[in-house]
């Protein structure tokens, strides 16, 4: 793979379904911090769109809302290349055409995976129609954004 590979953060979710927008909020927070050499995408309509981005990426972070019945704001960190993605965390009524696990499986088949794929799931509490995250989910979004920024800067040698 060429040395020109970039790092990528993809924030997923629906801005108009309260806590489901948490992945978008993480992406917004990271983008506003303007880390060097980190491409930030807020929203992708279809999981297959990620495959082209993954081919040219070294490290990819994905941030998305999870719904498993655990307390809102719980943070899950998964290694997308070396762990099975629990379907219960990313339910089938997701707004994405392919869920994260299906996109990874397709990427593996098509040889389109990045070198590293880290998935942050943040447990939502209220995904009803509306705008704005609940307090615990907003706090978790900030925590995840800080972790991604620190990991990216540590990787690239920027403090």
C-alpha positions in Angstrom: 0.0 0.0 0.0 1.3 3.5 -0.7 2.6 5.8 2.0 0.0 8.4 1.0 -2.8 6.5 2.8 -4.9 8.8 5.0 -6.7 8.4 8.3 -10.5 8.6 8.2 -13.3 9.1 10.6 -16.9 8.3 9.5 -19.7 9.5 11.8 -22.9 7.7 11.1 -26.5 8.4 12.1 -29.7 10.4 11.6 -29.5 14.0 12.7 -33.3 14.2 13.2 -33.6 11.2 15.6 -32.1 12.6 18.7 -29.4 10.2 20.1 -29.0 8.4 16.7 -27.1 11.5 15.7 -24.2 10.7 18.1 -21.9 9.5 15.4 -22.4 12.7 13.5 -21.7 14.7 16.6 -18.4 12.9 17.2 -17.4 13.7 13.6 -18.4 17.3 14.1 -16.3 17.6 17.3 -13.3 16.0 15.6 -13.6 18.2 12.5 -13.8 21.3 14.6 -10.6 20.3 16.4 -9.0 20.1 12.9 -6.5 17.2 13.5 -3.8 17.1 10.8 -4.2 14.6 8.0 -7.5 13.2 9.3 -10.4 13.1 6.8 -13.7 13.5 8.5 -17.0 12.5 6.9 -20.3 13.3 8.6 -22.8 10.7 7.3 -22.7 8.2 4.6 -26.0 7.1 2.9 -24.9 3.5 2.1 -22.3 1.2 3.7 -20.9 0.4 0.3 -19.7 4.0 0.0 -17.2 3.3 2.7 -15.5 0.6 0.7 -13.8 3.1 -1.7 -12.7 5.2 1.2 -11.4 2.2 3.1 -9.1 1.2 0.2 -7.2 4.5 0.5 -7.1 4.6 4.3 -4.6 3.5 6.8 -6.7 3.8 10.0 -10.5 4.2 10.0 -12.6 5.1 12.9 -16.4 4.7 12.8 -18.7 6.3 15.3 -22.3 5.3 15.5 -25.3 5.0 17.8 -25.9 1.5 19.4 -29.2 0.3 20.8 -28.9 -2.7 23.1 -30.8 -1.7 26.2 -27.7 -0.8 28.2 -27.5 2.6 29.9 -27.3 5.6 27.5 -23.8 6.9 27.0 -22.1 3.5 27.3 -19.2 3.4 25.0 -18.2 0.2 23.1 -14.8 0.0 21.3 -14.5 -2.8 18.7 -11.6 -3.8 16.5 -13.5 -4.2 13.2 -10.8 -6.4 11.6 -10.3 -8.8 14.5 -13.6 -9.0 16.4 -17.1 -10.1 15.5 -19.4 -7.1 15.5 -22.4 -7.9 17.8 -25.6 -7.5 15.7 -27.4 -6.5 18.9 -25.4 -3.3 19.1 -26.3 -2.1 15.6 -29.9 -3.2 15.1 -31.4 -4.1 11.8 -33.6 -1.0 11.7 -30.5 1.1 11.3 -30.6 4.0 8.8 -27.8 2.5 6.8 -28.4 0.2 3.8 -25.8 -2.3 5.0 -25.0 -2.4 8.7 -21.4 -2.2 9.9 -20.9 -6.0 10.2 -22.2 -6.5 6.6 -20.0 -3.7 5.3 -16.9 -5.2 6.9 -17.8 -8.7 5.5 -18.2 -7.2 2.0 -14.9 -5.3 2.4 -13.1 -8.4 3.4 -14.5 -10.2 0.3 -13.6 -7.4 -2.1 -10.2 -6.8 -0.4 -11.2 -3.2 0.5 -10.4 -3.0 4.2 -8.1 -0.4 5.8 -5.0 -1.4 7.8 -6.9 -0.6 11.0 -10.7 -0.3 11.6 -11.8 0.9 15.0 -15.6 1.1 15.7 -17.0 3.3 18.5 -20.5 2.5 19.4 -22.3 4.9 21.8 -25.4 3.6 23.5 -28.4 5.8 22.7 -31.3 6.4 25.0 -33.8 8.4 23.0 -34.0 7.9 19.2 -37.4 9.5 18.8 -37.9 12.2 16.2 -36.2 15.4 17.2 -32.9 17.2 17.4 -30.3 17.1 20.1 -28.5 14.5 22.1 -29.5 13.5 25.6 -27.0 14.6 28.3 -25.1 11.3 28.8 -24.9 10.7 25.1 -23.5 14.2 24.5 -20.9 13.6 27.2 -19.9 10.2 25.6 -19.6 11.9 22.2 -17.0 14.3 23.6 -15.1 11.4 25.2 -15.0 9.4 22.0 -13.9 12.5 20.0 -11.1 13.1 22.4 -9.9 9.5 22.1 -10.0 9.6 18.3 -8.0 12.9 18.2 -5.5 11.6 20.7 -5.0 8.3 18.9 -4.6 10.0 15.5 -2.2 12.5 16.9 -0.2 9.8 18.6 0.0 7.8 15.4 1.1 10.8 13.4 3.6 12.0 16.0 1.7 15.3 16.5 1.1 16.4 20.1 
